[in-house]
Amino acid sequence: KIQNKNNRINFDMISQDSQIEANKIAFETEDIADYAFEKAGIVLNFGTDFLGNWGSGVENSRRFVEMHAFEDGSKGQLIHISPQVSLTGAKADRWIQINPGTEGLVALAIANALRKKKGNFPFLADYLDSFSPEKVFEATGVSVKKINQIVSDIFQNGPLLALAGGNLSATDQCVETLVAVNILNAISGALGETVRFFEKRTSESTNFSSIERLVKDLENSKVKLLIIDDSNPVYALPKSLKFSQALEKTFVVSLASHKSETTHEANLVLPALTPYESWGDAFPRSGVKSIQQPVMTPVKNFDARAMEDVLLDVAQQINNNAFPSIKSYYEYLQKIWKEIHTKTGDLRNFENFWISVLENGGIFDEPKFKWVSLSDRVTSLRLIDPGFSKKEGLTLLPTISHLLGDGRGSNKPWLQEVPDPMSQIVWDSWVEINPETAKKLGINDRAIIEVNTPYGKVEATAYYHFGIHRDAIAIPMGQGHKNSGNVADGFGINVMDLLPNTIDNAGNFAFVSTQAKIKLVNSKSFTVNTDGNARQLGRDISAATTVEKLNGGYE
């Protein structure tokens, strides 16, 4: 979180705010949908890594297993539609390779063919005719035959759940792409079945354009004091935004539990307790009220306080009437939960209610959902071919590290030490590249290559990945720190240094927005990985079969 005198900015580069905007346009509701994987018979995944860092990975995994596991002679299908195979894509029954940035065009082509078979939503007929499978084939690289096969699969295996989002669909047309997937869900009958919306809004908006406005205010000396609350925007934001230079125009206070690039730039650093030592709560969605309690006593070697206590103390010193009778954040938290206790109608006294909350980790009720319908506003949106595959160079796809996230986990040695589930690489960055593309450029596997965009250049290890488009490369976020401590500093590169400051129509950052040129620097690297070969070479290490064979038995 970033706070100046009059504004609070919820800062998170991995934002789902574009989904909120798309749902506002399509369904007139400003919230993120609940995706009921367990109710689906077939999932069309347009590039999201929902088993990784998109949404709630743990909950998504649990619900996905219910759908995808073989039971009673059948299992659900997952079709991954993307220019790159992620951890989620590796679990798919089928990968439909598309040109970068064309997820929305493929979704509308499927919606077009599906609507013609179902005969519903007549107001979409003319709009969808512009996105017939024949018309989008050149842009997407997906044949008419494949589109028709997907439509046939939907009819045979429904209900459908289609979902999109995450870095790979984060182009300047991200909102339009997400609306396209909303249209597909509506036509298939997924609304209220596999795609549901809570009665009360649960998501908090975070918008990259608010960071842009902050930078302009900083550059114009309109901000006298900037408080940065345990986040690292100096590292996470693209260099092209020039956030670090803008900080020189104000006094920066950083409340942080560890060293970072942002604490290095701050004028005053106030050490804060880690979440392991702090109280807190969260209301992530309807029916869930969770409590966070310390799991350890604060380490006495450091003069640290909870961030909330620091801000509370400062507020009360500035204004004697602020938070009357509240002496600590713990007391403030209990005041909030006393109000919750009253609203729940729980007949126990507050002390017993509070003990129960702590024992259970919160209050968990069945969520309540509301009905939504597709708005005719969707026909006003125009989705065009981004043309990445026609441009010079390779489309750069910044992905999210499964272990390090957007970089906040890189100062933890156990996370650095765990091999990435796809590349098996540790303590480093890598550039995923299709072997055919690499060989044409004279680049061998595990070579050091230079990646150059109009906004910066870096050197990293080439990693042969059969699951990436021939006209694209992918680099995970999370590494390339310079002032975050011995564990984080000096390992890998920061892919954000290669990106322009581009946003979509919701004001969120467009990760897929530039082309890169690559060249060989050294045929050898010292990158450490734990795998030997991406292929089984006939050794049947990981056996696979089909549902038909399982039902028919083995000879």
C-alpha positions as CSV (number, residue, x, y, z in Angstrom):
1,K,0.0,0.0,0.0
2,I,1.2,3.5,-0.8
3,Q,-0.2,6.5,1.1
4,N,0.2,10.2,0.6
5,K,-1.5,13.0,2.5
6,N,-5.0,12.6,1.1
7,N,-5.0,9.3,-0.8
8,R,-4.5,5.6,-0.2
9,I,-3.3,3.5,-3.1
10,N,-3.7,-0.3,-3.0
11,F,-0.6,-1.3,-4.9
12,D,-0.3,-4.7,-6.6
13,M,1.1,-5.3,-10.0
14,I,-0.7,-8.6,-10.2
15,S,-4.1,-7.1,-10.3
16,Q,-7.5,-8.4,-11.2
17,D,-9.0,-5.0,-11.7
18,S,-9.4,-5.5,-15.4
19,Q,-11.7,-8.4,-14.6
20,I,-13.8,-6.1,-12.5
21,E,-14.1,-3.7,-15.3
22,A,-15.0,-6.4,-17.8
23,N,-17.7,-7.8,-15.4
24,K,-19.1,-4.3,-15.0
25,I,-19.4,-4.0,-18.8
26,A,-20.8,-7.5,-19.4
27,F,-22.9,-8.1,-16.3
28,E,-23.2,-4.6,-14.6
29,T,-21.6,-5.9,-11.5
30,E,-18.2,-4.6,-10.2
31,D,-16.7,-7.8,-8.7
32,I,-14.7,-10.9,-9.5
33,A,-16.6,-14.0,-10.3
34,D,-16.6,-17.2,-8.3
35,Y,-15.5,-20.0,-10.6
36,A,-17.1,-23.3,-9.7
37,F,-14.7,-25.7,-11.3
38,E,-16.3,-28.6,-9.5
39,K,-19.6,-28.0,-11.4
40,A,-18.0,-27.9,-14.8
41,G,-17.6,-30.8,-17.3
42,I,-15.2,-28.9,-19.5
43,V,-12.9,-25.9,-18.8
44,L,-11.6,-23.6,-21.5
45,N,-8.6,-21.8,-20.0
46,F,-7.5,-18.8,-21.9
47,G,-4.0,-18.5,-20.5
48,T,-4.6,-18.2,-16.8
49,D,-2.4,-20.0,-14.4
50,F,-5.2,-20.8,-12.0
51,L,-3.2,-23.6,-10.4
52,G,-0.3,-21.2,-9.7
53,N,-0.6,-17.5,-8.8
54,W,-3.9,-16.5,-10.4
55,G,-6.7,-16.0,-7.9
56,S,-6.6,-18.4,-5.0
57,G,-4.3,-21.2,-6.2
58,V,-5.0,-23.5,-3.3
59,E,-8.8,-23.2,-3.5
60,N,-8.6,-23.4,-7.3
61,S,-6.6,-26.6,-7.1
62,R,-9.0,-28.3,-4.7
63,R,-12.0,-27.5,-6.8
64,F,-10.2,-28.4,-10.1
65,V,-9.4,-31.8,-8.7
66,E,-13.1,-32.5,-8.1
67,M,-13.7,-31.8,-11.8
68,H,-10.7,-33.3,-13.4
69,A,-10.2,-36.6,-11.4
70,F,-11.3,-39.9,-13.0
71,E,-14.4,-41.1,-11.2
72,D,-17.3,-43.4,-12.1
73,G,-15.8,-44.0,-15.6
74,S,-15.4,-40.3,-16.6
75,K,-13.5,-37.1,-15.9
76,G,-13.8,-33.5,-16.9
77,Q,-11.7,-31.9,-19.6
78,L,-9.3,-29.0,-19.4
79,I,-8.4,-27.3,-22.7
80,H,-5.5,-24.8,-22.4
81,I,-5.8,-22.0,-25.0
82,S,-2.6,-19.9,-24.9
83,P,0.7,-19.1,-26.5
84,Q,2.5,-20.7,-23.6
85,V,2.1,-23.8,-21.5
86,S,2.2,-22.9,-17.8
87,L,2.0,-25.2,-14.8
88,T,-1.8,-25.2,-15.3
89,G,-1.3,-25.8,-19.0
90,A,0.8,-28.9,-18.2
91,K,-2.2,-30.4,-16.5
92,A,-4.5,-29.9,-19.5
93,D,-5.9,-32.6,-21.6
94,R,-5.2,-30.5,-24.7
95,W,-3.2,-27.5,-25.6
96,I,-4.5,-25.2,-28.4
97,Q,-1.6,-23.0,-29.4
98,I,-2.6,-19.5,-30.4
99,N,-0.8,-16.4,-31.5
100,P,0.1,-14.1,-28.6
101,G,-2.6,-11.7,-27.5
102,T,-5.4,-13.3,-29.4
103,E,-7.3,-15.1,-26.6
104,G,-10.3,-12.8,-27.0
105,L,-10.6,-13.4,-30.7
106,V,-10.5,-17.2,-30.2
107,A,-13.2,-16.8,-27.4
108,L,-15.5,-14.9,-29.8
109,A,-14.9,-17.4,-32.6
110,I,-16.0,-20.2,-30.3
111,A,-18.9,-18.0,-29.1
112,N,-20.0,-17.4,-32.7
113,A,-20.1,-21.1,-33.6
114,L,-21.7,-22.0,-30.3
115,R,-24.5,-19.4,-30.6
116,K,-25.4,-20.5,-34.1
117,K,-25.9,-24.0,-32.7
118,K,-27.9,-22.9,-29.7
119,G,-29.8,-20.1,-31.3
120,N,-29.8,-17.9,-28.2
121,F,-28.9,-14.3,-27.7
122,P,-30.1,-13.0,-31.1
123,F,-28.8,-9.5,-30.3
124,L,-25.3,-10.9,-30.6
125,A,-25.7,-12.3,-34.1
126,D,-24.4,-9.4,-36.1
127,Y,-21.6,-8.6,-33.6
128,L,-20.3,-12.2,-33.5
129,D,-20.5,-12.6,-37.3
130,S,-17.4,-10.4,-37.4
131,F,-15.5,-13.0,-35.4
132,S,-16.4,-16.2,-37.3
133,P,-13.7,-18.9,-37.1
134,E,-13.0,-18.3,-40.8
135,K,-12.4,-14.6,-40.2
136,V,-10.1,-14.9,-37.2
137,F,-8.0,-17.8,-38.4
138,E,-5.2,-15.7,-39.8
139,A,-5.0,-13.6,-36.7
140,T,-5.2,-16.4,-34.1
141,G,-3.5,-19.3,-35.9
142,V,-6.4,-21.6,-34.8
143,S,-8.1,-23.5,-37.6
144,V,-11.8,-23.7,-38.2
145,K,-11.7,-27.4,-37.6
146,K,-10.2,-26.9,-34.1
147,I,-12.9,-24.3,-33.2
148,N,-15.6,-26.6,-34.3
149,Q,-14.1,-29.4,-32.3
150,I,-14.1,-27.3,-29.2
151,V,-17.7,-26.4,-29.8
152,S,-18.5,-30.1,-30.2
153,D,-16.7,-30.9,-26.9
154,I,-18.7,-28.2,-25.1
155,F,-22.0,-29.9,-26.2
156,Q,-20.7,-33.3,-25.3
157,N,-19.0,-32.5,-22.0
158,G,-20.7,-29.4,-20.5
159,P,-21.4,-27.5,-18.4
160,L,-18.7,-25.1,-19.6
161,L,-16.4,-22.9,-17.5
162,A,-14.4,-20.4,-19.6
163,L,-11.9,-18.2,-17.8
164,A,-9.2,-15.7,-18.7
165,G,-6.9,-13.3,-17.0
166,G,-3.3,-13.1,-15.6
167,N,-0.2,-11.8,-17.3
168,L,-0.5,-13.5,-20.7
169,S,-3.8,-11.9,-21.5
170,A,-2.7,-8.5,-20.1
171,T,-2.4,-6.6,-23.3
172,D,-3.8,-3.1,-24.0
173,Q,-6.9,-5.0,-25.0
174,C,-7.2,-7.0,-21.7
175,V,-10.7,-5.7,-20.8
176,E,-12.0,-6.5,-24.3
177,T,-10.5,-10.0,-24.0
178,L,-12.2,-10.6,-20.7
179,V,-15.5,-9.3,-22.0
180,A,-15.2,-11.8,-24.9
181,V,-14.8,-14.7,-22.4
182,N,-17.8,-13.4,-20.5
183,I,-19.8,-13.5,-23.7
184,L,-18.8,-17.1,-24.3
185,N,-19.8,-18.1,-20.7
186,A,-23.2,-16.4,-21.1
187,I,-23.9,-18.1,-24.4
188,S,-23.0,-21.5,-23.0
189,G,-25.3,-21.2,-20.0
190,A,-22.5,-20.9,-17.5
191,L,-24.0,-17.9,-15.6
192,G,-25.3,-19.0,-12.2
193,E,-23.9,-22.5,-12.8
194,T,-20.1,-22.4,-13.1
195,V,-19.7,-18.6,-13.1
196,R,-21.3,-17.0,-10.1
197,F,-21.3,-13.6,-8.4
198,F,-21.5,-12.9,-4.7
199,E,-24.4,-10.8,-3.3
200,K,-22.0,-8.3,-1.8
201,R,-18.9,-6.9,-3.5
202,T,-15.8,-8.5,-2.0
203,S,-12.9,-7.3,-4.1
204,E,-10.8,-4.2,-3.5
205,S,-9.8,-2.3,-6.6
206,T,-6.2,-1.7,-7.4
207,N,-5.4,0.4,-10.4
208,F,-2.0,1.0,-12.2
209,S,-3.3,4.3,-13.5
210,S,-3.4,5.6,-9.9
211,I,0.3,4.9,-9.7
212,E,0.8,7.0,-12.9
213,R,-1.1,9.9,-11.4
214,L,1.0,9.6,-8.3
215,V,4.2,9.8,-10.3
216,K,2.9,12.9,-12.1
217,D,2.1,14.5,-8.7
218,L,5.5,13.6,-7.4
219,E,7.2,15.1,-10.4
220,N,5.2,18.3,-9.9
221,S,6.1,18.4,-6.2
222,K,2.5,18.1,-5.1
223,V,3.2,15.3,-2.6
224,K,5.1,16.4,0.5
225,L,5.0,13.1,2.3
226,L,4.8,9.6,0.9
227,I,4.3,6.6,3.2
228,I,5.0,3.2,1.6
229,D,3.5,0.4,3.6
230,D,5.5,-2.9,3.2
231,S,5.6,-2.9,-0.6
232,N,8.4,-2.6,-3.0
233,P,7.3,-0.4,-6.0
234,V,10.9,0.7,-6.8
235,Y,11.6,-2.9,-7.8
236,A,8.2,-3.9,-9.1
237,L,7.4,-1.0,-11.4
238,P,8.9,-0.7,-14.9
239,K,11.9,1.5,-15.2
240,S,10.1,3.3,-18.1
241,L,7.7,4.8,-15.5
242,K,10.6,6.6,-13.7
243,F,9.1,6.1,-10.3
244,S,12.5,6.1,-8.6
245,Q,13.4,9.5,-10.0
246,A,10.0,10.9,-8.9
247,L,10.7,9.8,-5.3
248,E,13.5,12.4,-5.2
249,K,10.8,15.1,-5.1
250,T,9.3,14.2,-1.8
251,F,10.0,12.8,1.7
252,V,9.6,9.0,1.7
253,V,8.8,7.0,4.8
254,S,9.0,3.2,4.3
255,L,7.3,0.9,6.8
256,A,8.9,-2.5,6.1
257,S,9.8,-5.8,7.6
258,H,12.8,-6.4,5.4
259,K,15.3,-4.6,3.2
260,S,14.2,-3.8,-0.4
261,E,14.9,-1.5,-3.3
262,T,12.2,0.8,-1.8
263,T,13.7,1.0,1.7
264,H,17.1,1.8,0.0
265,E,15.5,4.9,-1.7
266,A,13.5,6.0,1.4
267,N,14.4,9.0,3.6
268,L,13.2,7.2,6.7
269,V,12.8,3.5,7.3
270,L,10.7,2.3,10.2
271,P,11.2,-1.4,10.9
272,A,7.9,-3.3,11.1
273,L,6.9,-6.7,12.4
274,T,6.4,-9.6,10.0
275,P,3.0,-11.1,9.5
276,Y,4.1,-14.0,11.7
277,E,4.3,-11.5,14.6
278,S,1.3,-9.4,13.9
279,W,-2.5,-9.3,14.3
280,G,-4.8,-8.7,11.3
281,D,-7.9,-9.8,9.5
282,A,-9.3,-10.2,6.0
283,F,-12.7,-10.5,4.3
284,P,-11.6,-11.9,0.9
285,R,-15.1,-12.9,-0.2
286,S,-18.7,-13.3,0.8
287,G,-19.0,-15.8,3.7
288,V,-15.4,-15.6,4.8
289,K,-14.2,-13.4,7.7
290,S,-10.7,-14.6,8.6
291,I,-8.5,-13.6,11.5
292,Q,-4.7,-13.4,11.6
293,Q,-3.0,-13.9,14.9
294,P,0.7,-14.0,15.7
295,V,2.3,-17.4,15.6
296,M,5.5,-16.2,17.4
297,T,6.7,-13.6,19.9
298,P,8.3,-10.6,18.2
299,V,12.0,-10.9,18.0
300,K,13.5,-8.7,20.7
301,N,16.7,-8.0,18.8
302,F,14.9,-5.5,16.5
303,D,13.2,-2.2,17.5
304,A,10.2,-3.1,15.4
305,R,6.4,-2.5,15.8
306,A,3.4,-3.6,13.9
307,M,2.8,-1.2,10.9
308,E,-0.8,-0.7,12.1
309,D,0.4,0.4,15.6
310,V,2.8,2.9,14.1
311,L,0.2,4.5,11.9
312,L,-2.3,4.5,14.8
313,D,0.2,6.2,17.1
314,V,1.1,8.8,14.5
315,A,-2.6,9.5,13.8
316,Q,-3.3,10.1,17.5
317,Q,-0.3,12.4,17.9
318,I,-1.5,14.5,15.0
319,N,-5.2,14.5,16.1
320,N,-6.0,14.0,19.8
321,N,-9.5,12.9,18.9
322,A,-8.5,10.2,16.5
323,F,-9.5,6.7,17.5
324,P,-10.7,7.6,21.0
325,S,-10.1,5.0,23.8
326,I,-8.0,2.9,21.3
327,K,-4.4,2.2,22.6
328,S,-3.3,-0.4,20.1
329,Y,-4.2,-2.1,16.8
330,Y,-5.2,-5.2,18.8
331,E,-7.8,-3.1,20.6
332,Y,-9.0,-1.6,17.3
333,L,-9.3,-5.1,15.8
334,Q,-11.3,-6.3,18.7
335,K,-13.6,-3.3,18.3
336,I,-14.3,-4.3,14.7
337,W,-15.0,-7.9,15.7
338,K,-17.3,-6.8,18.5
339,E,-19.4,-5.2,15.8
340,I,-19.3,-8.5,13.8
341,H,-20.3,-10.4,17.0
342,T,-23.4,-8.1,17.3
343,K,-24.4,-8.5,13.7
344,T,-24.1,-12.3,13.8
345,G,-26.5,-12.6,16.6
346,D,-24.2,-15.0,18.5
347,L,-25.7,-15.5,22.0
348,R,-22.3,-16.1,23.6
349,N,-20.5,-13.3,25.4
350,F,-17.7,-11.6,23.3
351,E,-14.9,-13.3,25.2
352,N,-16.2,-16.8,24.3
353,F,-17.0,-15.6,20.7
354,W,-13.5,-14.2,20.3
355,I,-11.9,-17.5,21.5
356,S,-14.0,-19.4,19.0
357,V,-12.9,-17.1,16.2
358,L,-9.2,-17.6,17.1
359,E,-9.6,-21.3,17.3
360,N,-11.3,-21.6,14.0
361,G,-9.3,-18.9,12.2
362,G,-12.4,-16.8,11.6
363,I,-16.1,-17.2,10.6
364,F,-17.0,-19.2,7.6
365,D,-20.5,-19.2,6.2
366,E,-22.1,-20.4,2.9
367,P,-21.8,-17.6,0.4
368,K,-24.8,-16.0,-1.1
369,F,-24.9,-15.4,-4.8
370,K,-26.9,-13.1,-7.0
371,W,-28.2,-13.5,-10.6
372,V,-26.6,-11.6,-13.4
373,S,-27.3,-11.4,-17.1
374,L,-25.4,-10.4,-20.2
375,S,-25.8,-6.7,-21.1
376,D,-26.2,-5.5,-24.7
377,R,-23.3,-3.1,-24.0
378,V,-20.9,-5.8,-24.9
379,T,-21.6,-5.2,-28.6
380,S,-20.0,-1.8,-28.4
381,L,-16.5,-3.2,-27.6
382,R,-14.2,-3.6,-30.5
383,L,-11.5,-6.3,-30.4
384,I,-8.8,-6.3,-33.0
385,D,-5.8,-8.4,-34.0
386,P,-2.9,-7.1,-31.9
387,G,-0.6,-8.3,-34.7
388,F,2.3,-9.4,-32.4
389,S,3.2,-12.3,-34.5
390,K,3.6,-10.1,-37.6
391,K,6.0,-7.7,-35.9
392,E,9.8,-7.8,-35.9
393,G,11.3,-9.8,-33.1
394,L,9.7,-12.1,-30.5
395,T,6.7,-11.2,-28.3
396,L,7.9,-10.9,-24.7
397,L,5.6,-12.8,-22.3
398,P,6.4,-11.9,-18.6
399,T,5.1,-14.7,-16.4
400,I,4.7,-14.9,-12.7
401,S,7.1,-17.1,-10.7
402,H,5.2,-20.0,-8.9
403,L,7.6,-19.6,-5.9
404,L,8.8,-16.0,-5.9
405,G,5.6,-14.4,-7.1
406,D,6.3,-10.9,-8.3
407,G,9.5,-10.8,-6.4
408,R,8.3,-10.6,-2.8
409,G,9.4,-14.1,-2.1
410,S,13.0,-13.8,-3.4
411,N,14.5,-12.9,-0.1
412,K,13.6,-16.3,1.3
413,P,16.3,-18.9,0.7
414,W,13.9,-21.9,0.9
415,L,11.9,-20.5,-2.0
416,Q,15.0,-19.8,-4.0
417,E,16.2,-23.4,-3.4
418,V,13.0,-25.1,-4.5
419,P,13.2,-26.0,-8.3
420,D,10.7,-24.3,-10.5
421,P,8.0,-26.9,-11.3
422,M,8.3,-26.3,-15.0
423,S,12.0,-25.5,-15.7
424,Q,13.5,-27.1,-12.6
425,I,15.9,-24.1,-12.4
426,V,16.9,-22.7,-9.0
427,W,18.4,-19.3,-7.9
428,D,18.2,-17.7,-11.4
429,S,16.1,-16.3,-14.2
430,W,15.7,-18.0,-17.6
431,V,14.2,-17.2,-21.0
432,E,11.7,-19.8,-22.3
433,I,12.2,-20.2,-26.0
434,N,10.9,-22.7,-28.5
435,P,13.8,-25.1,-29.6
436,E,13.0,-24.5,-33.3
437,T,13.2,-20.8,-32.9
438,A,16.4,-21.1,-30.9
439,K,18.2,-23.3,-33.4
440,K,17.4,-20.9,-36.2
441,L,19.1,-18.2,-34.2
442,G,22.1,-20.4,-33.4
443,I,21.2,-20.6,-29.7
444,N,21.7,-23.8,-27.8
445,D,19.9,-24.9,-24.6
446,R,21.3,-23.3,-21.4
447,A,23.2,-20.7,-23.4
448,I,23.5,-17.1,-22.1
449,I,21.6,-14.8,-24.4
450,E,21.0,-11.1,-24.6
451,V,17.4,-10.0,-24.6
452,N,16.9,-6.5,-26.0
453,T,13.8,-4.3,-26.2
454,P,13.4,-0.6,-26.9
455,Y,13.2,-0.1,-23.1
456,G,16.2,-2.1,-21.8
457,K,18.4,-5.1,-22.2
458,V,19.4,-8.0,-20.0
459,E,21.4,-11.3,-20.1
460,A,19.9,-14.6,-19.0
461,T,19.9,-18.3,-19.7
462,A,18.0,-19.8,-22.6
463,Y,15.7,-22.6,-21.6
464,Y,14.3,-24.9,-24.4
465,H,10.6,-25.1,-23.8
466,F,8.4,-27.1,-26.3
467,G,5.3,-25.4,-24.8
468,I,5.8,-21.9,-26.1
469,H,4.9,-20.2,-29.4
470,R,7.7,-20.0,-32.0
471,D,7.2,-16.2,-32.2
472,A,7.4,-15.6,-28.4
473,I,9.7,-15.9,-25.4
474,A,8.7,-15.9,-21.7
475,I,10.7,-14.6,-18.7
476,P,9.4,-15.1,-15.1
477,M,9.1,-12.2,-12.8
478,G,10.7,-12.2,-9.3
479,Q,14.5,-12.1,-9.7
480,G,17.0,-9.3,-10.4
481,H,17.1,-7.6,-7.0
482,K,19.8,-5.1,-6.1
483,N,19.0,-4.0,-2.6
484,S,16.9,-6.7,-1.0
485,G,19.5,-8.5,1.0
486,N,22.1,-11.2,0.4
487,V,19.5,-13.9,-0.5
488,A,17.8,-11.9,-3.2
489,D,20.5,-9.6,-4.6
490,G,22.5,-10.6,-7.7
491,F,20.4,-13.5,-8.9
492,G,18.8,-13.4,-12.3
493,I,17.2,-10.4,-14.0
494,N,14.1,-8.2,-13.5
495,V,11.9,-8.6,-16.6
496,M,10.1,-5.3,-15.7
497,D,13.2,-3.5,-16.9
498,L,12.3,-4.5,-20.4
499,L,8.7,-3.3,-20.5
500,P,7.0,0.0,-21.6
501,N,4.6,1.9,-19.4
502,T,1.5,0.7,-21.2
503,I,-2.0,0.3,-19.7
504,D,-5.4,-1.2,-20.8
505,N,-8.8,0.4,-20.7
506,A,-9.2,-0.3,-17.0
507,G,-6.0,1.5,-16.2
508,N,-4.1,-1.6,-15.4
509,F,-0.6,-2.5,-16.5
510,A,-0.3,-4.3,-19.9
511,F,2.5,-6.9,-19.4
512,V,2.3,-8.2,-23.0
513,S,3.2,-5.0,-24.9
514,T,6.6,-5.3,-26.6
515,Q,8.8,-7.3,-28.9
516,A,12.3,-8.5,-28.1
517,K,15.4,-9.3,-30.1
518,I,17.8,-11.9,-28.8
519,K,21.3,-12.9,-29.6
520,L,23.9,-15.5,-28.3
521,V,26.4,-14.2,-25.8
522,N,27.9,-17.4,-24.5
523,S,27.2,-21.0,-25.4
524,K,27.5,-22.0,-21.7
525,S,25.9,-20.8,-18.5
526,F,26.2,-21.8,-14.8
527,T,22.5,-22.0,-14.3
528,V,21.6,-24.8,-11.8
529,N,18.7,-27.1,-12.6
530,T,17.7,-30.5,-11.3
531,D,16.3,-32.1,-14.5
532,G,18.2,-33.9,-17.2
533,N,15.8,-34.0,-20.2
534,A,12.3,-32.7,-20.9
535,R,11.5,-35.9,-22.8
536,Q,10.9,-39.4,-21.4
537,L,12.9,-41.0,-24.3
538,G,10.6,-44.1,-24.2
539,R,11.3,-44.8,-20.6
540,D,7.6,-44.5,-19.5
541,I,8.7,-42.6,-16.3
542,S,5.3,-40.8,-16.2
543,A,2.7,-43.2,-17.6
544,A,-0.4,-41.9,-19.3
545,T,-3.6,-43.4,-20.7
546,T,-7.0,-42.4,-21.9
547,V,-10.5,-42.6,-20.3
548,E,-11.5,-45.1,-23.0
549,K,-8.7,-47.4,-22.2
550,L,-9.4,-47.2,-18.5
551,N,-13.1,-48.0,-19.0
552,G,-12.2,-50.8,-21.5
553,G,-9.6,-52.5,-19.3
554,Y,-6.1,-53.7,-20.4
555,E,-5.2,-56.8,-22.3
